[in-house]
Amino acid sequence: MLEAATILDATLLPAMIIALTAGLLSFLSPCVLPIVPPYLAYMGGVSMTDMEEEREARQRVIVSAAFFVLGLSTVFLLLGFAFSAMGRAFLQYQDWFLTISGIVVMIFGAHFVGVFRIRFLDREARVDAGDKGGSAMGAYILGLAFAFGWTPCLGPILGAILGLAASEADMARGTTLLAVYAMGLGIPFLLVAAFFPRLKGVMMWMKAHMGQIERTSGLLLWTVGLMMITGQFAALSYWMLEAFPVLATLG
């Protein structure tokens, strides 16, 4: 109980909120959101029409989506563990590491806001997982490929969360951040799989406002980078404790 309280204390909450938001913004990014419905249909081995009209088809898609999310979560958890271990190994250089990471994240943020464009971030690098549609194991493999392959699009946002994980210098806390990021990215996949007919209009609206979503992602990255450089996460944690005293019971 004491170990769990130490991991999930109030000082981690701001980073967890940012990780969850980052996962959601990754789902809404231009290279993820548009391909979600056909990707889900392919994983479930059904057509788009079947997914929209047949309950049985949607149930197959939901199962496939769950294994897909499990696959991408596996990669993110391993990354969280690895970067937290790296942060722990280089603890004596943590201030330099945070400053450099913060600057890089702010540059990525400026790219998404539109201050300038970094060309390689506008390209997709996908891993070809072969013909893996229609089975739970195939969906899991596609989840692994998705996490590895969409790096130019997910990389800047994911990099910010990995920087936070490394700054924790604690493998349990860092892995927790990546688990929360995976939730933010993965849960919308499950919701679309379960409620696709009802969410079509919402997804069309999101596609039409992709520019605003991308700028929001940029602002989040820029803010996270600035907080990493200035060490404001601790100040934010103290503010949250003062504003919401109930959070103190977590640690």
Residue, then its C-alpha position, 0 to 999 in steps of 0.5 A: m500500500l505504501e509503495a502504491a501511494t508513493i508511486l501515485d502521489a499528488t506530485l505525479l498527477p500533473a504529468m498524468i493529466i498531461a500524458l492522458t491529454a497527449g494520448l487523446l491528441s495523438f489519436l486526433s492527429p492527422c495521420v491517425l484519426p482519418i484511418v481509424p474506421p478502415y483500420l478497425a474494419y480491416m482488423g476485425g475482418v469486416s467491411m465498413t458497411d458491416m461495421e456500421e450496420e451489423r452488431e455481430a461485426r461490431q463485436r468482432v471489431i471490438v475484440s480486435a480493437a482490444f488486442f490492438v490497444l494491448g499491442l500498442s500499450t505493450v510498446f509504450l510500457l516498455l518505452g516508459f520502463a526503458f526511459s525511466a531506467m535511463g533517467r535513473a542511470f543519468l540522475q546526476y545529469q538530470d538538469w541538463f537532460l531536462t533542459i535539452s528535452g524541454i527545448v526539443v519539445m518546444i521546437f516540436g510544439a512550434h512546428f505543430v502551431g505553425v511557426f515553422r515546419i519540420r519536413f520529416l514530421d510531415r511524413e509517415a513511417r509505417v511498419d508493414a505488418g503484412d496481412k494480419g486482419g481478422s484475428a486477435m493475434g493479428a490485431y495485437i501484432l498490428g498494435l505493435a506495428f502501429a506503436f513502432g511505425w507511426t513515429p513521425c506523427l506520434g513522435p513529438i507528443l510521445g517524446a514529450i511524455l518519454g521526457l517526463a518519464a525519464s525525468e521521474a528517474d523512477m521506473a514505476r512512476g515513469t511506466t505509469l505515465l506511459a500507461v496513462y498515455a496509452m489509455g489516452l490513445g487506446i480508449p478512443f479506438l475502443l469507443v469508435a469500435a463500439f459506437f461507430p455509427r453514432l460517432k461518425g458525425v463527431m469524427m467528421w467534425m474532428k476531421a474538418h477541424m484538424g488544423q485547430i487540433e494540431r495547433t492545440s497539440g503544439l500549444l500543449l507541447w510548447t507548454v510542457g517543454l517550458m515546464m520541463i526547462t523551468g521545473q514548474f511541474a513541482a510548482l503545479s503539484y503544490w498548487m493542485l494540493e492547495a486547490f484540491p486538498v483531497l489529493a493529499t490523501l494519495g501520498 
